[in-house]
Amino acid sequence: MSMASANTISFWQKLDFLPAIFQISCETFAAAIWWPLRGEKAPRTFKRHILLTLMRKTFARLSTQQLQFIAGSTESNYIAWTKEQKIPARSIQLSHLNTKAFWIGDDQADTVVLYFHGGGYAMPGTVAHFTLLTRIISQAATQVERSVAGLVLQYDLAPGEHYPRQITQCVELLRYVMTDLNKSPGQILLGGDSAGGTMVFSVLSHILHPHPSISPIELSTPIRAVFVSSPVTRFGFTAERFHLNEIFEPAPVSTLKEWIANYLGTSGKDSWNEPGQNDGEWWEGLTNVVKGILITIATDEVMADDVQAMASKITPVYPELTVFSSKNDFHAEPGIGYSVGLEESECSQFIKHWVAERLL
């Protein structure tokens, strides 16, 4: 069944919310008591420590179905956000895929950012993603004359749908913007966080090496820019760092493993879904695909080493790659922080200014 979210759960799953809330609350309270004894191996503020603990405990305790039930869908979250902002809700439809994408900003804008949200292929787009795009657009408006808008893709979530369905939806949104909206690649940017950032690299891989089950896509000129936050580049999650640094993460490693397994389904890992496994030769030709790539990461996140390893293989064949690392951020904070009441992160600030510079 294709699904953007789990709309229904059983009576027993609903009943389970009560003991789950009690357990999560107790474990988070215990973490609060432990804070004064934390030493150096902990998030930099008490607020971040509590928020990250609350998220980890919630993801660990609830099933994916329960999480999707309370998280809603990208569409429902977008509609609620537009009502709060008192702006019209506007969308486009990829009819042949039964897929929607939602506008942030003026749908007649000269330049369009196609955004693939994170959430382990299991969680929907949230207020944080819409806010991030709004701030990117606002920053661009103050620095350049070019008008910019965003399109947030509502791709199907796992385990309702599996790879390569989600990458197909990403590719077809790019094709739609080029053909139906008549935008040249130079008027298009791609962005994403966490799993969404991974799918950005999946799209770039598909342009370079067409996936056997997805229609090829050709570019007349390079895409203007790509920015990703904390992409998931390898699926192993077995290095010692994944245990030692889990305290800095919004989701426990056990949940990450489950989400990736749900996303892959019966498919194995390959060059399109796990970009970090590819050598430099795979990325040759990127200069003809995109004018500049930005990757932001949190220095302490469990996947930082994997991202740096992939970047070291890309850079020799593609010098237009920028990697920005923040000691103060956590994994994919640009796509999460605004939803949990945090101040604008260092990575978010860097993304805003980097994108604006690429639009000059």
Helices and strands as residue ranges (DSSP letters): H 11-15, H 17-34, G 35-37, H 46-61, H 64-71, H 74-85, E 91-94, G 95-97, E 99-104, E 111-116, H 127-143, E 148-154, H 165-179, G 185-187, E 188-193, H 195-208, E 225-229, H 240-244, G 246-248, H 253-264, G 275-277, G 280-283, G 286-288, E 293-298, H 304-314, E 321-326, G 333-335, G 337-340, H 346-358
